[in-house]
């Protein structure tokens, strides 16, 4: 078989039952892996810079917190609206911790948290977490 014949068979395969079964299995595996386990996320916006750049691309593992709770500094996805809008955020405090943000500084349980992602200025917040985590917006 010459090169042109190989190319033709590759681009236009015979639609045999065996070929269709292989296509079905590949499609099912792709759906399970990229639709239910490692879900691709396109990043829009600069709220997570410098860790995640605008226009970037990441995968998130849906089962990451099946057996454990998020920890401080974890980057998590939060369902925002419907099935397709997800927010990518950093956890800055967990259940039972007191969060304060004033004069451009972040405090968790009274301790100053100095991280490069903290923006100066902004609104002042304060509160204690009960049964939830606090995300940096």
N, C-alpha and C positions, 0 to 999 in steps of 0.2 A: 504494500500500500504506500503510495507516495505522500508527500507532505500536504498537498492540496486536499487529498482524500481524508487525511487525518483531521485537518482543520475543518472541513465540511461536517464530518461526523461529530466533532466536538461542538461546533456551533449549532448544528441541527441534528440532534440525536434522534434515533428511532424511538417512538413513544410506546415502548414495550411495557407490559405490566411490571416487569422487574425495575425498569427505569422509573416509572411513576411511583412505585413503592419506595424507592430510594429518595426521590424528591419529597414525598410525604414525610418520611422519617427525618430528613434534614430540616424540613420546615417545622415539624413538631419540636425537635430538639432546640432549634433557634428560638422558637416561641418560649419554651420552658426556661431556657438559660437567660435570654435577654429580656423576657417579659415578666418573669417571676422570680429570678434569683439575682442576677447581676443586671440591674436596670440602668441603661444609659441615660445620662443627664447632660443637656446642653446648658451651659452657664450663660445667663444674660444679666448684666449689671456688674457693678464694681463693689458690692457690699462685702465680698469675701476676699478682696485683694489684701495682701499680696499672695495669699495661699492659693486662691482660685481666681484666675483671670477671666475678665469678660470675654465671651466668645469661646471659652475653653470647653472641655468635654471630660466627663468623669463617669465612672460606674459607681452605683451604690448597691450594697448587699442588703437585700430586704430582710434577711433573717439575722442581721447583726445583733439585734437586741431581743431576740426570742427568749434567751435564757439569762440575760443580764440587763441592767439599766445603763443608760448612757453615763459616761464619766466626764468630768470637766475637761475641756479642750477637744473633746470629740467633735468631728464635723458630721452633722446628721442632715437628713432630708426630712422636711415637714410638709405634709400634704396641705396645700393652701386652698385650692378650689378645684373641684372635680377630680378626674383621674389623671390629668396631664399637667397640672401646675404644681410644681414642687419647689419649696424654698430650701436652699442649701445654707445651713447656719452652723455656728460654733457654739457649743455648750459652755457657758461661763460659770454656772452654778447648778447645784443639784438640790434635791429635796432636803429641807431643814436649814439651808444656808440663807443668811441675810445678805441681800444685794443692795448696794447704794451706788449711785452715779451722781456726783456733783462736782462743780468747778472743773470739769473735763477729766475727772479721775474716777476709776472704777474701784469699788471696795467690795470684797466678799468676806463676810463675817468680821468686818472691821479692818481687814488686811488690804493694803493697796496692791492691786494687780497691775503690774506694768508689762504691757504687751504691745507689740508694734501695731496691732489691728485696732487699738482703741483710738477713736477720733476725738479730737479736742472739741470742746463746746457741746452743743446738743442739749437735749432736755434733761432735767433732773428726775431721777427715779429712786425709789426706795421700796423695799418690801421683803417679806420672808416667804420662802417657798414651802408649800405644803403639797405633797404628792404630785409634783411636776418638776420639770427642769426649766431653766431660764436660758433663752437664746439671745445672743448678741445680734441686734437688728442693725 
